[in-house]
Amino acid sequence: MTTFVDRVELHIAAGNGGHGCASVHREKFKPLGGPDGGNGGRGGDVILRVDQSVTTLLEYHHSPHRKATNGKPGEGGHRSGKDGQDLILPVPNGTVVLDKRGNVLADLVGHGTSFVAAQGGRGGLGNAALASPRRKAPGFALLGEPGEVRDVVLELKTVADVALVGYPSAGKSSLISVLSAAKPKIADYPFTTLVPHLGVVTAGSTVYTIADVPGLIPGASQGRGLGLEFLRHVERCSVLVHVLDTATLESDRDPLSDLDAIEEELKQYGGLEDRPRLVVLNKIDVPDGKELADMVRPDLQARGYRVFEVSAVARTGLKELSFALGDLVARARAARPQEESTRVVIRPKAVDDTGFTVTREADGLFRVRGEKPERWVRQTDFNNDEAVGYLADRLNRLGVEEELMKAGARPGDGVAIGPEEDAVVFDWEPSVMAGAEMLGRRGEDHRLDELRPAAQRRRERQAERDEAEREFGDFEPF
C-alpha cells in the first residue's frame, strides 16, 4: 500500500459565478417600479496552501479531482447571490506547482504560503446594476462567468538543510536515527529506506534539519533504482554529506569508487555543484572498517574533502560531525540574500494598447481575441435580443467595429470572438449603434425628449458619457 507520494496530477475546477437577475419591482399602486435584479455571487477559488502538518501528497493521489462551490444567482429586491466558498487544499512545505508542460507556476515554501491555482468566475450583474438614464429598465442581466478549469502537477521537494546521500545500506538511516529523533526503518538489506526521512538536529545554538535520501546507485539520474524519484529532494539542501560504507561485503566496491559513482549521478542530475560537501566514513566499529577508513582518508583529504570517521552503532564521532554540519548550515544561511518584503509591481499598459486584437485567418474569418471581448461574450445570454444588443454596444464602444473595418472586414464576413475551441461566430453587419440602444426600452418614451428642459438633456448626455467611460474602463458597479 502506498504511504508516501511526492508527485501527483491534480484536476481542479473553480466555482462558476452566479447569474444576475432580471427583475422589475412590483408593488400595489406602483406599476413598473424600476429594475431590482441583484447580482450573482462570485465562484469559489481553488487555493493551495502550505500546512506544516502535511508531509505527503497521498490524499491527492487517491482523490485527484477537486472543485470549489458555485456562486448563487441574484434575486429580485436587490438581493445579491451568495459567493461560492473557496476550496483550500493543504500541501506540504516545499511543494512545486507545475502545468502540464512542466512550467513552474509556484514554489510554495514556508508555512501559510498560498497560491490561487484556479480562479472562480465573476458573478453576473443584475438588471438593477445595468440601468442607466438611457436604459431605465433593462430586460436582461449578465450571466455568471465559468470558473477556471485546469490540470496541475504537484511535486514535493523536501525542505532540509543537510542531505545524506550514498549507496543503499551505507548506514544513512542509522546515522539520522542517532543524530536526531527520527525513527526510520533500519535493516541489513538494500533499499530499506523507500521514502525520505527528516530529522531535527541541535548543535550548540544552531538547529537544522537533516534528510535521509533513499539509496542511490549508478544510473539513478536515468531512472535506475529509487534515485530518479528522490533526487529532487536534494535540491533544496544547503549541505551534502556522502555516507560511505567502510564495511561493505561487495568485492567490487570501495569508499572511493562509491564516492565517484554518487558524484557522477549528482552531476548528471545538475544544479548541485555549488553545495558544500562532507564525507562520513561509517561503520568504523567493524575492525576491517576502521582499517579501510585509515587507508582512504588521505586520498579523500587530498581531494579537498573534510572527512569524519563515525560509527552509528557505537555512537562515536557524532558530536564532531553534528557541530561541523551546524557550522556549514549557519554559513549557508548567512550567505543567503535577505528576503525582501512584498512589493507591489505596477505594469501600466501602453497608451496604444486597445486590449484586444483582430486578425484575419487563412479561410477569411476575422478573429477577435482579448480579455474584455471574450469575457463579455461569456456573460451574454444569446437567447435575449436585448442582451445581444447590449453586447454589440459594448464591443462598438471598445472599438472592435472600427478595427474590423481597418482589417478589411466587409458586411457579411464571418467574425469569431474567442479561441478556436470555444468561440462565438457570427456574420458581421456594421452599424453606428447596436441593439440595446435601438430597441424600445421599458420605462422610456421617446416622445418626451422634446418636452424635457435643455438642462436636463445636458445632464443625461453627461450621464451617457460617464456610462461609456465605465464600460470602456471595465468598471462594473455593484
Buried (B, 14 or more C-beta within 10 A) or exposed (E): EEEBBBBBEBEBBBBBBBBBBBBBBEEEEEEEEEBBBBBBBBBBBBBBBBBEEBBBBBBBBEEBEBBBBBBBBBBBEBBBBBBBBBBBBBBBBBBBBBEEEEEEBBBBBEEEBBBBBBBBBBBBBBBBBBBBBBBBBBBBBBBBBBBBEBEBBBBBBBBBBBBBBBBBBBBBBBBBBBBBEBEBEBEEEEEBBBBBBBBBBEBEEBEBBBBBBBBBBBBBBEEEBBBBBBBBBBBBBBBBBBBBBBBBEEEEBBBBEBBEBBBBBBEEBEEBEEBBBBBBBBBBBBEEBBEBBEEBBEEBEEEEBBBBBBBBBEEEBBEEBBBBBBBBBBEBEEEEEEEEEEEEEEEEEEEEEBBBEBEBEEEEBBBBBBEBBBBBBBBBBEEBBBBBBBBBBBBBBBBBBEBBEEBEBEEEBBBBBBEEEEBBEEEBEEEEEBBBBEBEBBBEEEEEEEEEEEEEEEEBEEEBEEBBEEBBEEEBEE
